[in-house]
Amino acid sequence: MEILNIYNDNHELLGTCEKKLAHKLGMWHEVFTCLVFNPEKNTVFFQIKNHSHNNIHEKDLIEITVGGHYQAGENLEDGIRELEEETGLKVKFKDLVNLGIRQVATTPTPTYVIREFQNIFLCPIKGNLASFKNFDSNEVSEFIEFNIDELINLLLKRSDKIVGSTQSGNREVNLTNFVESFLSGDKLYLRLLIATKRYINKEDLELIFW
């Protein structure tokens, strides 16, 4: 059983709550969100979420590399646990780029309500798909690597489809293969890729936000 810290909408701590109940009741809590990329190759890694993990979607969809809940009592740096659990990567927290907090409220299903303070990070690595190993296959089916510029063009609808590389081979994808809520609204996918490009272009880290 996972126990989470619960907050009000001003991010003031109220107490704790079991994870499933927190989502059922729509209680505010904190999560760790991280996009992993290789600046030397100009590529980015996404996970293909196993849809049976939380039964929100009817098929496996492409999501941000890492996303997981902070447990009650954990601090900001403890989010690195989620990165290691979901990817198998061994990364130091000091090597992450903190992009700030995204506050989001949405209701994917009547019994699964999202009220989250998402702590968002970028994680530059020198590795490739082979670096992603020993991850929880019950949660993640596999990882997929894209050229960043090609993915941006897809998100801007300048192209209809692109090809990504997975552990099982190349895969052609279009926008229907991604989580729709991250494409619309505040366009989180596109914002994170723009922040990634700004990092690669060696812009001032203090001025890079999600």
PyMOL CGO cylinders between C-alpha atoms (Angstrom):
from pymol import cmd
from pymol.cgo import CYLINDER

trace = [
    CYLINDER, 0.00, 0.00, 0.00, 1.40, 3.39, -1.05, 0.3, 1, 1, 1, 1, 1, 1,
    CYLINDER, 1.40, 3.39, -1.05, 0.81, 6.31, 1.33, 0.3, 1, 1, 1, 1, 1, 1,
    CYLINDER, 0.81, 6.31, 1.33, 1.04, 9.84, -0.07, 0.3, 1, 1, 1, 1, 1, 1,
    CYLINDER, 1.04, 9.84, -0.07, 1.29, 13.30, 1.44, 0.3, 1, 1, 1, 1, 1, 1,
    CYLINDER, 1.29, 13.30, 1.44, -1.94, 15.19, 0.76, 0.3, 1, 1, 1, 1, 1, 1,
    CYLINDER, -1.94, 15.19, 0.76, -2.13, 18.95, 0.14, 0.3, 1, 1, 1, 1, 1, 1,
    CYLINDER, -2.13, 18.95, 0.14, -4.68, 21.66, -0.52, 0.3, 1, 1, 1, 1, 1, 1,
    CYLINDER, -4.68, 21.66, -0.52, -4.60, 23.55, -3.82, 0.3, 1, 1, 1, 1, 1, 1,
    CYLINDER, -4.60, 23.55, -3.82, -2.14, 26.05, -2.33, 0.3, 1, 1, 1, 1, 1, 1,
    CYLINDER, -2.14, 26.05, -2.33, 0.36, 23.22, -1.80, 0.3, 1, 1, 1, 1, 1, 1,
    CYLINDER, 0.36, 23.22, -1.80, -0.07, 23.30, 1.98, 0.3, 1, 1, 1, 1, 1, 1,
    CYLINDER, -0.07, 23.30, 1.98, 0.32, 19.90, 3.69, 0.3, 1, 1, 1, 1, 1, 1,
    CYLINDER, 0.32, 19.90, 3.69, -2.90, 18.48, 5.13, 0.3, 1, 1, 1, 1, 1, 1,
    CYLINDER, -2.90, 18.48, 5.13, -1.90, 14.93, 6.07, 0.3, 1, 1, 1, 1, 1, 1,
    CYLINDER, -1.90, 14.93, 6.07, -1.55, 11.56, 4.35, 0.3, 1, 1, 1, 1, 1, 1,
    CYLINDER, -1.55, 11.56, 4.35, -3.77, 9.25, 2.30, 0.3, 1, 1, 1, 1, 1, 1,
    CYLINDER, -3.77, 9.25, 2.30, -3.53, 5.89, 0.54, 0.3, 1, 1, 1, 1, 1, 1,
    CYLINDER, -3.53, 5.89, 0.54, -2.73, 6.32, -3.16, 0.3, 1, 1, 1, 1, 1, 1,
    CYLINDER, -2.73, 6.32, -3.16, -5.82, 4.65, -4.65, 0.3, 1, 1, 1, 1, 1, 1,
    CYLINDER, -5.82, 4.65, -4.65, -8.12, 6.58, -2.35, 0.3, 1, 1, 1, 1, 1, 1,
    CYLINDER, -8.12, 6.58, -2.35, -6.30, 9.83, -3.15, 0.3, 1, 1, 1, 1, 1, 1,
    CYLINDER, -6.30, 9.83, -3.15, -7.07, 9.35, -6.84, 0.3, 1, 1, 1, 1, 1, 1,
    CYLINDER, -7.07, 9.35, -6.84, -10.63, 8.22, -6.18, 0.3, 1, 1, 1, 1, 1, 1,
    CYLINDER, -10.63, 8.22, -6.18, -11.36, 11.34, -4.09, 0.3, 1, 1, 1, 1, 1, 1,
    CYLINDER, -11.36, 11.34, -4.09, -9.21, 13.73, -6.14, 0.3, 1, 1, 1, 1, 1, 1,
    CYLINDER, -9.21, 13.73, -6.14, -6.78, 14.67, -3.36, 0.3, 1, 1, 1, 1, 1, 1,
    CYLINDER, -6.78, 14.67, -3.36, -3.80, 16.89, -4.22, 0.3, 1, 1, 1, 1, 1, 1,
    CYLINDER, -3.80, 16.89, -4.22, -0.43, 15.13, -4.01, 0.3, 1, 1, 1, 1, 1, 1,
    CYLINDER, -0.43, 15.13, -4.01, 3.11, 15.33, -5.46, 0.3, 1, 1, 1, 1, 1, 1,
    CYLINDER, 3.11, 15.33, -5.46, 4.67, 13.40, -8.32, 0.3, 1, 1, 1, 1, 1, 1,
    CYLINDER, 4.67, 13.40, -8.32, 8.08, 13.14, -9.95, 0.3, 1, 1, 1, 1, 1, 1,
    CYLINDER, 8.08, 13.14, -9.95, 8.14, 13.67, -13.74, 0.3, 1, 1, 1, 1, 1, 1,
    CYLINDER, 8.14, 13.67, -13.74, 11.32, 13.34, -15.82, 0.3, 1, 1, 1, 1, 1, 1,
    CYLINDER, 11.32, 13.34, -15.82, 12.20, 13.43, -19.50, 0.3, 1, 1, 1, 1, 1, 1,
    CYLINDER, 12.20, 13.43, -19.50, 15.41, 11.57, -20.40, 0.3, 1, 1, 1, 1, 1, 1,
    CYLINDER, 15.41, 11.57, -20.40, 17.39, 12.57, -23.50, 0.3, 1, 1, 1, 1, 1, 1,
    CYLINDER, 17.39, 12.57, -23.50, 20.79, 12.23, -25.14, 0.3, 1, 1, 1, 1, 1, 1,
    CYLINDER, 20.79, 12.23, -25.14, 22.11, 15.73, -26.02, 0.3, 1, 1, 1, 1, 1, 1,
    CYLINDER, 22.11, 15.73, -26.02, 24.93, 14.35, -28.16, 0.3, 1, 1, 1, 1, 1, 1,
    CYLINDER, 24.93, 14.35, -28.16, 22.54, 12.37, -30.38, 0.3, 1, 1, 1, 1, 1, 1,
    CYLINDER, 22.54, 12.37, -30.38, 19.69, 14.93, -30.23, 0.3, 1, 1, 1, 1, 1, 1,
    CYLINDER, 19.69, 14.93, -30.23, 17.33, 12.14, -29.21, 0.3, 1, 1, 1, 1, 1, 1,
    CYLINDER, 17.33, 12.14, -29.21, 14.75, 11.72, -26.46, 0.3, 1, 1, 1, 1, 1, 1,
    CYLINDER, 14.75, 11.72, -26.46, 13.44, 8.60, -24.71, 0.3, 1, 1, 1, 1, 1, 1,
    CYLINDER, 13.44, 8.60, -24.71, 9.79, 7.96, -23.90, 0.3, 1, 1, 1, 1, 1, 1,
    CYLINDER, 9.79, 7.96, -23.90, 8.19, 5.00, -22.20, 0.3, 1, 1, 1, 1, 1, 1,
    CYLINDER, 8.19, 5.00, -22.20, 5.41, 2.91, -23.72, 0.3, 1, 1, 1, 1, 1, 1,
    CYLINDER, 5.41, 2.91, -23.72, 3.10, 2.49, -20.75, 0.3, 1, 1, 1, 1, 1, 1,
    CYLINDER, 3.10, 2.49, -20.75, 1.57, -0.92, -20.08, 0.3, 1, 1, 1, 1, 1, 1,
    CYLINDER, 1.57, -0.92, -20.08, -2.13, 0.01, -20.19, 0.3, 1, 1, 1, 1, 1, 1,
    CYLINDER, -2.13, 0.01, -20.19, -3.03, -2.66, -17.63, 0.3, 1, 1, 1, 1, 1, 1,
    CYLINDER, -3.03, -2.66, -17.63, -0.97, -0.88, -14.97, 0.3, 1, 1, 1, 1, 1, 1,
    CYLINDER, -0.97, -0.88, -14.97, -3.71, 1.57, -14.03, 0.3, 1, 1, 1, 1, 1, 1,
    CYLINDER, -3.71, 1.57, -14.03, -6.42, 0.80, -16.59, 0.3, 1, 1, 1, 1, 1, 1,
    CYLINDER, -6.42, 0.80, -16.59, -6.87, 4.43, -17.58, 0.3, 1, 1, 1, 1, 1, 1,
    CYLINDER, -6.87, 4.43, -17.58, -6.34, 3.76, -21.29, 0.3, 1, 1, 1, 1, 1, 1,
    CYLINDER, -6.34, 3.76, -21.29, -7.47, 0.87, -23.47, 0.3, 1, 1, 1, 1, 1, 1,
    CYLINDER, -7.47, 0.87, -23.47, -4.10, 0.40, -25.19, 0.3, 1, 1, 1, 1, 1, 1,
    CYLINDER, -4.10, 0.40, -25.19, -0.40, 0.96, -24.54, 0.3, 1, 1, 1, 1, 1, 1,
    CYLINDER, -0.40, 0.96, -24.54, 0.42, 4.64, -25.12, 0.3, 1, 1, 1, 1, 1, 1,
    CYLINDER, 0.42, 4.64, -25.12, 3.62, 6.68, -25.30, 0.3, 1, 1, 1, 1, 1, 1,
    CYLINDER, 3.62, 6.68, -25.30, 4.27, 8.72, -22.17, 0.3, 1, 1, 1, 1, 1, 1,
    CYLINDER, 4.27, 8.72, -22.17, 7.03, 10.85, -20.65, 0.3, 1, 1, 1, 1, 1, 1,
    CYLINDER, 7.03, 10.85, -20.65, 10.08, 8.76, -19.68, 0.3, 1, 1, 1, 1, 1, 1,
    CYLINDER, 10.08, 8.76, -19.68, 9.36, 8.69, -15.95, 0.3, 1, 1, 1, 1, 1, 1,
    CYLINDER, 9.36, 8.69, -15.95, 6.36, 9.57, -13.83, 0.3, 1, 1, 1, 1, 1, 1,
    CYLINDER, 6.36, 9.57, -13.83, 5.67, 8.42, -10.31, 0.3, 1, 1, 1, 1, 1, 1,
    CYLINDER, 5.67, 8.42, -10.31, 4.34, 9.39, -6.91, 0.3, 1, 1, 1, 1, 1, 1,
    CYLINDER, 4.34, 9.39, -6.91, 6.32, 10.77, -4.01, 0.3, 1, 1, 1, 1, 1, 1,
    CYLINDER, 6.32, 10.77, -4.01, 5.66, 8.69, -0.91, 0.3, 1, 1, 1, 1, 1, 1,
    CYLINDER, 5.66, 8.69, -0.91, 4.74, 10.28, 2.40, 0.3, 1, 1, 1, 1, 1, 1,
    CYLINDER, 4.74, 10.28, 2.40, 7.88, 11.61, 4.06, 0.3, 1, 1, 1, 1, 1, 1,
    CYLINDER, 7.88, 11.61, 4.06, 9.97, 11.77, 0.88, 0.3, 1, 1, 1, 1, 1, 1,
    CYLINDER, 9.97, 11.77, 0.88, 11.64, 15.00, -0.19, 0.3, 1, 1, 1, 1, 1, 1,
    CYLINDER, 11.64, 15.00, -0.19, 12.31, 16.42, -3.65, 0.3, 1, 1, 1, 1, 1, 1,
    CYLINDER, 12.31, 16.42, -3.65, 15.56, 14.51, -4.16, 0.3, 1, 1, 1, 1, 1, 1,
    CYLINDER, 15.56, 14.51, -4.16, 13.90, 11.18, -3.34, 0.3, 1, 1, 1, 1, 1, 1,
    CYLINDER, 13.90, 11.18, -3.34, 12.17, 11.35, -6.72, 0.3, 1, 1, 1, 1, 1, 1,
    CYLINDER, 12.17, 11.35, -6.72, 15.31, 9.82, -8.19, 0.3, 1, 1, 1, 1, 1, 1,
    CYLINDER, 15.31, 9.82, -8.19, 13.94, 6.52, -6.84, 0.3, 1, 1, 1, 1, 1, 1,
    CYLINDER, 13.94, 6.52, -6.84, 11.18, 6.63, -9.46, 0.3, 1, 1, 1, 1, 1, 1,
    CYLINDER, 11.18, 6.63, -9.46, 13.70, 7.19, -12.25, 0.3, 1, 1, 1, 1, 1, 1,
    CYLINDER, 13.70, 7.19, -12.25, 15.73, 4.17, -11.20, 0.3, 1, 1, 1, 1, 1, 1,
    CYLINDER, 15.73, 4.17, -11.20, 12.66, 1.95, -10.72, 0.3, 1, 1, 1, 1, 1, 1,
    CYLINDER, 12.66, 1.95, -10.72, 11.06, 2.80, -14.08, 0.3, 1, 1, 1, 1, 1, 1,
    CYLINDER, 11.06, 2.80, -14.08, 14.17, 2.89, -16.27, 0.3, 1, 1, 1, 1, 1, 1,
    CYLINDER, 14.17, 2.89, -16.27, 16.97, 1.01, -14.51, 0.3, 1, 1, 1, 1, 1, 1,
    CYLINDER, 16.97, 1.01, -14.51, 19.19, 4.08, -15.00, 0.3, 1, 1, 1, 1, 1, 1,
    CYLINDER, 19.19, 4.08, -15.00, 21.58, 5.06, -12.21, 0.3, 1, 1, 1, 1, 1, 1,
    CYLINDER, 21.58, 5.06, -12.21, 21.59, 8.86, -12.11, 0.3, 1, 1, 1, 1, 1, 1,
    CYLINDER, 21.59, 8.86, -12.11, 22.58, 11.39, -9.45, 0.3, 1, 1, 1, 1, 1, 1,
    CYLINDER, 22.58, 11.39, -9.45, 19.95, 13.96, -8.49, 0.3, 1, 1, 1, 1, 1, 1,
    CYLINDER, 19.95, 13.96, -8.49, 22.44, 16.79, -8.94, 0.3, 1, 1, 1, 1, 1, 1,
    CYLINDER, 22.44, 16.79, -8.94, 22.68, 15.91, -12.64, 0.3, 1, 1, 1, 1, 1, 1,
    CYLINDER, 22.68, 15.91, -12.64, 18.97, 16.55, -13.23, 0.3, 1, 1, 1, 1, 1, 1,
    CYLINDER, 18.97, 16.55, -13.23, 17.67, 19.88, -14.54, 0.3, 1, 1, 1, 1, 1, 1,
    CYLINDER, 17.67, 19.88, -14.54, 14.79, 21.18, -12.42, 0.3, 1, 1, 1, 1, 1, 1,
    CYLINDER, 14.79, 21.18, -12.42, 12.11, 22.79, -14.61, 0.3, 1, 1, 1, 1, 1, 1,
    CYLINDER, 12.11, 22.79, -14.61, 9.71, 23.70, -11.80, 0.3, 1, 1, 1, 1, 1, 1,
    CYLINDER, 9.71, 23.70, -11.80, 6.24, 22.56, -10.77, 0.3, 1, 1, 1, 1, 1, 1,
    CYLINDER, 6.24, 22.56, -10.77, 3.21, 21.94, -12.97, 0.3, 1, 1, 1, 1, 1, 1,
    CYLINDER, 3.21, 21.94, -12.97, -0.12, 21.99, -11.15, 0.3, 1, 1, 1, 1, 1, 1,
    CYLINDER, -0.12, 21.99, -11.15, -2.68, 19.88, -12.98, 0.3, 1, 1, 1, 1, 1, 1,
    CYLINDER, -2.68, 19.88, -12.98, -6.27, 18.81, -12.36, 0.3, 1, 1, 1, 1, 1, 1,
    CYLINDER, -6.27, 18.81, -12.36, -8.03, 16.40, -14.70, 0.3, 1, 1, 1, 1, 1, 1,
    CYLINDER, -8.03, 16.40, -14.70, -10.46, 13.47, -14.56, 0.3, 1, 1, 1, 1, 1, 1,
    CYLINDER, -10.46, 13.47, -14.56, -9.51, 10.63, -16.94, 0.3, 1, 1, 1, 1, 1, 1,
    CYLINDER, -9.51, 10.63, -16.94, -12.28, 8.37, -15.57, 0.3, 1, 1, 1, 1, 1, 1,
    CYLINDER, -12.28, 8.37, -15.57, -15.01, 8.83, -12.94, 0.3, 1, 1, 1, 1, 1, 1,
    CYLINDER, -15.01, 8.83, -12.94, -13.02, 6.71, -10.48, 0.3, 1, 1, 1, 1, 1, 1,
    CYLINDER, -13.02, 6.71, -10.48, -9.54, 8.08, -11.29, 0.3, 1, 1, 1, 1, 1, 1,
    CYLINDER, -9.54, 8.08, -11.29, -9.12, 11.79, -10.59, 0.3, 1, 1, 1, 1, 1, 1,
    CYLINDER, -9.12, 11.79, -10.59, -5.76, 13.52, -10.98, 0.3, 1, 1, 1, 1, 1, 1,
    CYLINDER, -5.76, 13.52, -10.98, -4.90, 16.47, -8.73, 0.3, 1, 1, 1, 1, 1, 1,
    CYLINDER, -4.90, 16.47, -8.73, -1.12, 16.74, -8.84, 0.3, 1, 1, 1, 1, 1, 1,
    CYLINDER, -1.12, 16.74, -8.84, 1.85, 18.98, -8.17, 0.3, 1, 1, 1, 1, 1, 1,
    CYLINDER, 1.85, 18.98, -8.17, 4.22, 17.61, -10.79, 0.3, 1, 1, 1, 1, 1, 1,
    CYLINDER, 4.22, 17.61, -10.79, 7.91, 18.26, -10.08, 0.3, 1, 1, 1, 1, 1, 1,
    CYLINDER, 7.91, 18.26, -10.08, 9.38, 18.24, -13.58, 0.3, 1, 1, 1, 1, 1, 1,
    CYLINDER, 9.38, 18.24, -13.58, 12.99, 17.45, -14.50, 0.3, 1, 1, 1, 1, 1, 1,
    CYLINDER, 12.99, 17.45, -14.50, 15.17, 16.86, -17.52, 0.3, 1, 1, 1, 1, 1, 1,
    CYLINDER, 15.17, 16.86, -17.52, 17.76, 14.09, -17.38, 0.3, 1, 1, 1, 1, 1, 1,
    CYLINDER, 17.76, 14.09, -17.38, 20.63, 14.26, -19.89, 0.3, 1, 1, 1, 1, 1, 1,
    CYLINDER, 20.63, 14.26, -19.89, 22.45, 10.96, -20.45, 0.3, 1, 1, 1, 1, 1, 1,
    CYLINDER, 22.45, 10.96, -20.45, 25.10, 9.59, -22.78, 0.3, 1, 1, 1, 1, 1, 1,
    CYLINDER, 25.10, 9.59, -22.78, 23.42, 6.21, -23.09, 0.3, 1, 1, 1, 1, 1, 1,
    CYLINDER, 23.42, 6.21, -23.09, 21.09, 4.54, -25.58, 0.3, 1, 1, 1, 1, 1, 1,
    CYLINDER, 21.09, 4.54, -25.58, 18.15, 2.13, -25.46, 0.3, 1, 1, 1, 1, 1, 1,
    CYLINDER, 18.15, 2.13, -25.46, 20.41, -0.58, -24.06, 0.3, 1, 1, 1, 1, 1, 1,
    CYLINDER, 20.41, -0.58, -24.06, 20.82, 1.59, -20.96, 0.3, 1, 1, 1, 1, 1, 1,
    CYLINDER, 20.82, 1.59, -20.96, 17.16, 1.01, -20.07, 0.3, 1, 1, 1, 1, 1, 1,
    CYLINDER, 17.16, 1.01, -20.07, 17.08, -2.36, -18.33, 0.3, 1, 1, 1, 1, 1, 1,
    CYLINDER, 17.08, -2.36, -18.33, 15.75, -4.08, -15.22, 0.3, 1, 1, 1, 1, 1, 1,
    CYLINDER, 15.75, -4.08, -15.22, 12.62, -1.92, -15.36, 0.3, 1, 1, 1, 1, 1, 1,
    CYLINDER, 12.62, -1.92, -15.36, 9.18, -3.02, -14.16, 0.3, 1, 1, 1, 1, 1, 1,
    CYLINDER, 9.18, -3.02, -14.16, 7.53, -4.62, -17.20, 0.3, 1, 1, 1, 1, 1, 1,
    CYLINDER, 7.53, -4.62, -17.20, 4.19, -4.60, -15.39, 0.3, 1, 1, 1, 1, 1, 1,
    CYLINDER, 4.19, -4.60, -15.39, 4.28, -0.82, -15.67, 0.3, 1, 1, 1, 1, 1, 1,
    CYLINDER, 4.28, -0.82, -15.67, 6.38, -0.18, -18.79, 0.3, 1, 1, 1, 1, 1, 1,
    CYLINDER, 6.38, -0.18, -18.79, 6.15, -2.31, -21.94, 0.3, 1, 1, 1, 1, 1, 1,
    CYLINDER, 6.15, -2.31, -21.94, 9.35, -0.86, -23.45, 0.3, 1, 1, 1, 1, 1, 1,
    CYLINDER, 9.35, -0.86, -23.45, 11.10, 2.41, -24.25, 0.3, 1, 1, 1, 1, 1, 1,
    CYLINDER, 11.10, 2.41, -24.25, 11.16, 4.29, -27.53, 0.3, 1, 1, 1, 1, 1, 1,
    CYLINDER, 11.16, 4.29, -27.53, 13.78, 6.75, -28.80, 0.3, 1, 1, 1, 1, 1, 1,
    CYLINDER, 13.78, 6.75, -28.80, 12.97, 9.65, -31.14, 0.3, 1, 1, 1, 1, 1, 1,
    CYLINDER, 12.97, 9.65, -31.14, 14.92, 12.33, -32.93, 0.3, 1, 1, 1, 1, 1, 1,
    CYLINDER, 14.92, 12.33, -32.93, 13.87, 15.46, -31.06, 0.3, 1, 1, 1, 1, 1, 1,
    CYLINDER, 13.87, 15.46, -31.06, 13.34, 17.63, -34.15, 0.3, 1, 1, 1, 1, 1, 1,
    CYLINDER, 13.34, 17.63, -34.15, 11.27, 14.94, -35.88, 0.3, 1, 1, 1, 1, 1, 1,
    CYLINDER, 11.27, 14.94, -35.88, 9.09, 14.58, -32.79, 0.3, 1, 1, 1, 1, 1, 1,
    CYLINDER, 9.09, 14.58, -32.79, 8.59, 18.34, -32.54, 0.3, 1, 1, 1, 1, 1, 1,
    CYLINDER, 8.59, 18.34, -32.54, 7.47, 18.39, -36.18, 0.3, 1, 1, 1, 1, 1, 1,
    CYLINDER, 7.47, 18.39, -36.18, 4.99, 15.61, -35.43, 0.3, 1, 1, 1, 1, 1, 1,
    CYLINDER, 4.99, 15.61, -35.43, 3.59, 17.48, -32.43, 0.3, 1, 1, 1, 1, 1, 1,
    CYLINDER, 3.59, 17.48, -32.43, 3.25, 20.63, -34.56, 0.3, 1, 1, 1, 1, 1, 1,
    CYLINDER, 3.25, 20.63, -34.56, 1.47, 18.52, -37.21, 0.3, 1, 1, 1, 1, 1, 1,
    CYLINDER, 1.47, 18.52, -37.21, 4.10, 19.32, -39.81, 0.3, 1, 1, 1, 1, 1, 1,
    CYLINDER, 4.10, 19.32, -39.81, 4.31, 15.57, -40.41, 0.3, 1, 1, 1, 1, 1, 1,
    CYLINDER, 4.31, 15.57, -40.41, 1.76, 12.80, -40.03, 0.3, 1, 1, 1, 1, 1, 1,
    CYLINDER, 1.76, 12.80, -40.03, 4.05, 10.10, -38.66, 0.3, 1, 1, 1, 1, 1, 1,
    CYLINDER, 4.05, 10.10, -38.66, 7.62, 9.43, -37.60, 0.3, 1, 1, 1, 1, 1, 1,
    CYLINDER, 7.62, 9.43, -37.60, 9.72, 6.36, -36.81, 0.3, 1, 1, 1, 1, 1, 1,
    CYLINDER, 9.72, 6.36, -36.81, 11.11, 5.66, -33.37, 0.3, 1, 1, 1, 1, 1, 1,
    CYLINDER, 11.11, 5.66, -33.37, 13.48, 2.94, -32.18, 0.3, 1, 1, 1, 1, 1, 1,
    CYLINDER, 13.48, 2.94, -32.18, 12.48, 0.46, -29.47, 0.3, 1, 1, 1, 1, 1, 1,
    CYLINDER, 12.48, 0.46, -29.47, 14.16, -2.51, -27.83, 0.3, 1, 1, 1, 1, 1, 1,
    CYLINDER, 14.16, -2.51, -27.83, 12.16, -4.74, -30.17, 0.3, 1, 1, 1, 1, 1, 1,
    CYLINDER, 12.16, -4.74, -30.17, 12.84, -2.77, -33.38, 0.3, 1, 1, 1, 1, 1, 1,
    CYLINDER, 12.84, -2.77, -33.38, 11.74, 0.33, -35.27, 0.3, 1, 1, 1, 1, 1, 1,
    CYLINDER, 11.74, 0.33, -35.27, 8.17, 1.50, -34.85, 0.3, 1, 1, 1, 1, 1, 1,
    CYLINDER, 8.17, 1.50, -34.85, 6.13, 3.97, -36.90, 0.3, 1, 1, 1, 1, 1, 1,
    CYLINDER, 6.13, 3.97, -36.90, 3.93, 6.21, -34.75, 0.3, 1, 1, 1, 1, 1, 1,
    CYLINDER, 3.93, 6.21, -34.75, 1.47, 9.07, -35.13, 0.3, 1, 1, 1, 1, 1, 1,
    CYLINDER, 1.47, 9.07, -35.13, -0.25, 11.34, -32.61, 0.3, 1, 1, 1, 1, 1, 1,
    CYLINDER, -0.25, 11.34, -32.61, -2.83, 8.69, -31.70, 0.3, 1, 1, 1, 1, 1, 1,
    CYLINDER, -2.83, 8.69, -31.70, -0.02, 6.68, -30.09, 0.3, 1, 1, 1, 1, 1, 1,
    CYLINDER, -0.02, 6.68, -30.09, 0.54, 9.38, -27.43, 0.3, 1, 1, 1, 1, 1, 1,
    CYLINDER, 0.54, 9.38, -27.43, -1.44, 10.30, -24.31, 0.3, 1, 1, 1, 1, 1, 1,
    CYLINDER, -1.44, 10.30, -24.31, -3.90, 12.87, -25.67, 0.3, 1, 1, 1, 1, 1, 1,
    CYLINDER, -3.90, 12.87, -25.67, -4.02, 15.02, -22.54, 0.3, 1, 1, 1, 1, 1, 1,
    CYLINDER, -4.02, 15.02, -22.54, -0.28, 15.76, -22.88, 0.3, 1, 1, 1, 1, 1, 1,
    CYLINDER, -0.28, 15.76, -22.88, -0.81, 16.87, -26.49, 0.3, 1, 1, 1, 1, 1, 1,
    CYLINDER, -0.81, 16.87, -26.49, -3.62, 19.33, -25.78, 0.3, 1, 1, 1, 1, 1, 1,
    CYLINDER, -3.62, 19.33, -25.78, -4.19, 21.85, -23.00, 0.3, 1, 1, 1, 1, 1, 1,
    CYLINDER, -4.19, 21.85, -23.00, -0.82, 23.25, -21.97, 0.3, 1, 1, 1, 1, 1, 1,
    CYLINDER, -0.82, 23.25, -21.97, 0.91, 20.93, -24.49, 0.3, 1, 1, 1, 1, 1, 1,
    CYLINDER, 0.91, 20.93, -24.49, 3.30, 19.39, -22.00, 0.3, 1, 1, 1, 1, 1, 1,
    CYLINDER, 3.30, 19.39, -22.00, 5.08, 17.16, -24.55, 0.3, 1, 1, 1, 1, 1, 1,
    CYLINDER, 5.08, 17.16, -24.55, 5.92, 20.12, -26.78, 0.3, 1, 1, 1, 1, 1, 1,
    CYLINDER, 5.92, 20.12, -26.78, 6.96, 22.34, -23.88, 0.3, 1, 1, 1, 1, 1, 1,
    CYLINDER, 6.96, 22.34, -23.88, 9.36, 19.71, -22.54, 0.3, 1, 1, 1, 1, 1, 1,
    CYLINDER, 9.36, 19.71, -22.54, 10.93, 19.16, -25.94, 0.3, 1, 1, 1, 1, 1, 1,
    CYLINDER, 10.93, 19.16, -25.94, 11.44, 22.90, -26.36, 0.3, 1, 1, 1, 1, 1, 1,
    CYLINDER, 11.44, 22.90, -26.36, 13.10, 23.02, -22.93, 0.3, 1, 1, 1, 1, 1, 1,
    CYLINDER, 13.10, 23.02, -22.93, 15.29, 20.08, -23.99, 0.3, 1, 1, 1, 1, 1, 1,
    CYLINDER, 15.29, 20.08, -23.99, 16.37, 21.87, -27.16, 0.3, 1, 1, 1, 1, 1, 1,
    CYLINDER, 16.37, 21.87, -27.16, 17.21, 24.98, -25.14, 0.3, 1, 1, 1, 1, 1, 1,
    CYLINDER, 17.21, 24.98, -25.14, 19.39, 22.84, -22.86, 0.3, 1, 1, 1, 1, 1, 1,
    CYLINDER, 19.39, 22.84, -22.86, 21.16, 21.28, -25.85, 0.3, 1, 1, 1, 1, 1, 1,
    CYLINDER, 21.16, 21.28, -25.85, 21.76, 24.79, -27.24, 0.3, 1, 1, 1, 1, 1, 1,
    CYLINDER, 21.76, 24.79, -27.24, 23.47, 25.64, -23.92, 0.3, 1, 1, 1, 1, 1, 1,
    CYLINDER, 23.47, 25.64, -23.92, 21.04, 28.34, -22.87, 0.3, 1, 1, 1, 1, 1, 1,
    CYLINDER, 21.04, 28.34, -22.87, 20.99, 29.65, -19.28, 0.3, 1, 1, 1, 1, 1, 1,
    CYLINDER, 20.99, 29.65, -19.28, 19.63, 26.82, -17.10, 0.3, 1, 1, 1, 1, 1, 1,
    CYLINDER, 19.63, 26.82, -17.10, 17.99, 29.30, -14.72, 0.3, 1, 1, 1, 1, 1, 1,
    CYLINDER, 17.99, 29.30, -14.72, 15.83, 30.52, -17.59, 0.3, 1, 1, 1, 1, 1, 1,
    CYLINDER, 15.83, 30.52, -17.59, 14.65, 27.10, -18.78, 0.3, 1, 1, 1, 1, 1, 1,
    CYLINDER, 14.65, 27.10, -18.78, 11.20, 26.09, -17.55, 0.3, 1, 1, 1, 1, 1, 1,
    CYLINDER, 11.20, 26.09, -17.55, 8.68, 23.49, -18.58, 0.3, 1, 1, 1, 1, 1, 1,
]
cmd.load_cgo(trace, "trace")
